[in-house]
């Protein structure tokens, strides 16, 4: 019989520690071995108990969650799930944690002390269990260009081609190793579905934009996809594309159907729509994440004559979505994330 996954819970609120511990231990495959009241205490208890997974609050006294995360990743890397308030400031801090090596995050529905944290019970359990099988690397900041890299964006025409990217667990860090290395004169629009709450997708798009030569924004209904621009899907609906006439640029729309899709926004829904709008001039990119969202979309892109890239297991955080695309025959290329931007550029250069 397999031993339970061991978990350390760190939060400065005694109420939150108790509630999160109870939620985690509601699953027989998980066991909380210790709780910590601040970041310094968390680091000490990681050394003492060597847990498989750590849940780490961000706002704590003595040592905050970011500093504790850095210390854990430098001393003894392991999967960490952050707990964050669902605010713009909470989003910015959470993205920094994800870039520092945290595997995933769970939003606290009512701020730092969320008495209704039980609303997130299923998500907490699922993400802790997924984190247990995730890759945790030593602390390193993602290489970030000091200035907007490459060729400044001089492309202002409706896109004839599209790069359709899908990503989930581990996505923010992975995307920062790809999108900032695409040049601003890219002859395609880049559309991104990242599984993320709606309060986070706007700040996330702004974060990518600040490091990129592409003009990146959260996509709005009615946007015409432009070459040299990037569009991040909102976190609460499916992003699709329509063409009012064959010669009209592809326009962003948001829909709620299919309502039974495992994820909203859905990578599969976006990729299928990209094929409908752009035919064979689609490059599909499926990156780290649990589950199978995007695998069928990659198969459809490839069958339509487009090109597809799946992230290799060597750099993934969770090898779920890319593995499913490979298994279904939906991947032309299998590459580590640092080789994906150059192949995107090469593939677009090969289109006629």
PyMOL commands that set and color helices and strands:
alter all, ss='L'
color gray80, all
select helices_A, chain A and resi 14-24+39-49+65-75+88-99+117-132+171-175+179-181+198-210+267-278+295-303+321-327+337-350
alter helices_A, ss='H'
color red, helices_A
select strands_A, chain A and resi 5-10+30-36+53-57+79-85+104-108+162-167+189-194+215-218+229-232+238-242+251-255+282-286+307-311+333-335
alter strands_A, ss='S'
color yellow, strands_A
deselect
rebuild
show_as cartoon
